[in-house]
């Protein structure tokens, strides 16, 4: 399964996952703001930097404010990475490959688009923000559920899942990087109660608080949270979990080839990076530097997948 159909499926799932993850970054920024009373809106510049949308924002706005940043990330048509833009792009890609999708998947995607378009028709007030962010997560989850429950396990399914996990790994890495950009504490604050609150905010932003407590108990600390979100194979949004799923799907696609494509070899190298390093190694290397390395590897892997499977031919 090559070419434009693979391209449409892959990007459909990436755009849907990106929309959800953007909403999670907005929620992270909102929760961080509640713990930084008396601060200005600089943290929203940092959140947008982590989402790679700050440059576009600066081209369209003279200053960073909370309301403008949220509007830019959720509904601005001038921002191609806004939730509204990416869900619209996901629906358009789904339309192009509609015959490759089940009826349930198409209906879920179309319903997601219509519901989010209505919710973001106007600027979202602070009072309505939690409900709108919840709606975005719920609607994208319905698409995933329909995909998981009705799609044949063939090349079509592999491309949709691969797009999901590449985007999810990218988002988890960026949310972790918010801790560096926004919450980098002074030496005396490391391990303090406020530092731990910030780390718990990161857990909440990826819906991992409950899972973390099951695995590590109620005590929150940077070491265990970073371990959970980077290396834990059980956590469905951890970098290790996502990298393993990407490699599995690429392996399925390569199983009928005489020689494994370069993307399959690159995904194996990505998995081995998580298998061969402890969380102590990560902190010694530098969390920000480590995350930036992973983001670079994910970007190159995505480009190689497009090349190996001739997305634009």
N, C-alpha and C positions, 0 to 999 in steps of 0.2 A: 504494500500500500504506500504509494509515493505521490509526490507532487502536491497539487493544489488542495486536494481533499485532506491530506495529512496536515498541511499548513493551516487550513481552516479549523480543523479539530483541535490542533495543538494551541492555536491562539485563542480560540473560543474559551478553552478551559483556563488559559493563563489570564485572560481579561477578567473572567468571573472571579478567580482567586485574587487578582489584584484589587478588584473592587472591595471585596471583603477585607483584605489586609489594609487597604487605605482607611477603611472605617475603623479598624483596630488601632491604627496609628493615631487617628483623631481622638479616639477614646483614651489612648495613652497620654496624649498631650493634655486632655481635659483633666484626667486624674492627677497628673503631675502638677498642673496648675493649682489644684486644690491643696497640695502640700507645700506650695511655695508662695504663701500669702505675702504680699508686700513686694513681690517681684514684678518686673514689667513684662512685656510680651516677647522678650528675646527667646524664651523657650520654644515659641511657635516657629521661629526661624530655624531653630535646631531640629524640630520635628520635620519641617519641610525639607531641610537639608538631608535628613536621613531617608526621606521618601524620594529624593532626587527631583523635587519640584520647586525648589527655592529660586533657581535661576529664572524660570518662567514667571514665577510670581513677581520677582523684582522688576521684570520687564513691563509688568502691567500695573504695579502699585508703587507708590512713593515711600510707604513705610509698612512695617509689619504690625498688624493688630490681630488679636485673637479672632474676632468676627470675620475679618477678611481672609485670614488663613484657613479657617474652617470652611468658609464659602468656596475658596479656591480648591480645596482638597475634595470637597463633596460634590459641588454642582457647577463649577465654572466651565462653560463651553470653550473658553480659551485655554483650558488646561487639559491636554489629551490624556492625562493620567488621573483626572478626577473620577469619582465613583460613577457619576452620570455618564461620562464619556466612555469609560471602560465597559460598563454594562451595555451601552449602546453598541460598542464595537463587538462585544461577545455575541449579541443578538444578530448583528449583521453577518458575522462569520458563521453562526449557526444556520442562518438562512441560505448561505452559499453551499453548505454541506448537509442540507436538511434531509436528503435521502439516506444519509449515512447514520442518522439519529433515529431513535425510537420516538413514537408519538409522545410518550410521557416526558422524554427529555426536552423535546421541542416546546411542549406546553409549559414545562417548568421554566425554561429560559424566557419564553415570551411573557409569562406571568411575572417573572422577576423584573423584566424590563418595565412593564406597565406599572407595577407597584412602586418601584423605585422612582420612576419618572414622575409619578403623582406626588410622592413624598418630598421630592426635591424640586417641585415646580416653583417653590418660593424659598426665600432665605430661611434657614432653619434657626429657630430661636433656641436659646440655651435651655429653656424648659423642655422643649420637644426633642432636643438632641439625643438623649439616651434612647428614646423610643425609635427614632429614625435609624440610629446605628444598629439597634437590635433588629429592625426590619431588614436592613441590608444583609446582616449575617443570616437571618432565617431564610430569606429568599434564595440566597446563593447556596445555602445548605440543602434546600429542596432540590436544586438542580443536581448537586452531587449525589443525593439520595436516589433520584430517578436514574442517574447514570449508573450508579452502583447496582441498582436493583433490576434494571431492564436491559442493559446493553450486553450484547454478545461479547465474550472474552476473546477478541481478535485484535487485529492491528488497529482498528478504529478505537477500541477501548484503551490500548496501550498509548496511543498518542494523546488521548484526552487526559489520562492519568499522569503521563509524563509532564504535560504542560502544567497541571495542577501542582505537582510536587516541586518543579523547578521554581515556580512563582512563590510557593509557600516557603521553601528554603530561603529564598531571597528576602521574603518579608520577615521571617523570624530573625535573620541576621540583621536586618535594618532596625527592627524593634530593639534588639539587644544593643545596637549601636546608639540608640537614643539614650541609653544609660551613660554612654561615654560623652555624647555631645551636650546633653541637658543636665545630667545628674552627677557628673564627675565630681566627687566630693574632695574636699581638702583632706589632708592626711589625718587630722583629728576626727573627721566624721566617718571614716571607714569603720564599718562594724557597729556604728551607732544605731539608735532606734530609727532615726530619720532615714539613714542609709538603707536599713532593712525594709522600711515602708516603701521606698523607691523600688527596691528589687521586687517586692510583692506586687507593685503596680505593673511591672513588666510581666509577671506571671498572669495577672488578671487580663492583660491585653491579648494574650494568646489562649485564653480560656483554660489555663493550666493549673489554677490554684487548687482545685479539688484533687487532680491527679498527683500534684506535688505532695499534698498532705498524705495521700495514701502511700506514697513511696518514701517520704522522708519525715513525716510527722508534722507537727504544728510549728516547730521552730524554723524561722526563716533566716537564711544567711546567703551571702553572695556565692560562696563556693558551691553549695548544693543546687541553687537555682541555675547557675551557669552549667553545672554538670547535667541537670535535667533538660535544659533547653538546647544544649549543644550535643551532648554525647549519649543521652539515654535512648536506647533503641525502642522503648515502649511508648514514648511520648510522640503522638502523631504529628506534632509540629516541630519536633526537634530537628536540628540540622542532620544528625546521623540517620534518623528515621527517613527523612525526605531523600537524602542521598542514596540510601539503600533502595528505596522504591524506584527512584529514577534509573538506577543501574539494573534493577530487575526488569523493568519495562523495556529498556534498551536491549537487554539480553534476550528477551522474548522476540523482539523485532529482528535480532541478528541471528536467531537460531537456525534459519534456513539459508544462511549465507556461508560460503566457503571460508571467508575471512571476516573477522569482526570489524565493523566500521570504527573509525577513529573515535567517534563519540562514545562508543561502548568502552573503549580503553580509557578514555578520559573520566568517565563516570566511575570506573573501578578505582582509578587513582584518587578520586574525591572520597570514596568510601574508605579507602585505606588511610587517608589522612585522619579520619575520625577514629579509626580502629587503633592507630599507632601512637596516639597522643592522649595523655591524661589531662584533666582540667588544670592541674598544677602547671603542666607545660604551657597551656593556653594563657594562664595569667602571667607566667614568666615571660612569654613571648610578647604579651600585651593584648588585652581583649580587643581593643580597637584595631590593632594591626592584624590580628587573627581574622576578625570579621571582614576586614577589607580584602584580605587574601581570599577568603571563601567567596565573597561577592565577585571577585575577579574570575575565579575558577568557574562559577556558575554562568557568568556572562559568556565566557569562551566556550563552555559546553553547549549553551543554547545556540550559539552561532555555528558550532560544528554539527549539531543535529540538523539545522536548516540546510547545511551543505550536504551532509551524508544522505539525506532523504529528499533532496532536490525540491525544496518547498516552492521555489519560484520558477520552475520549468514547466 
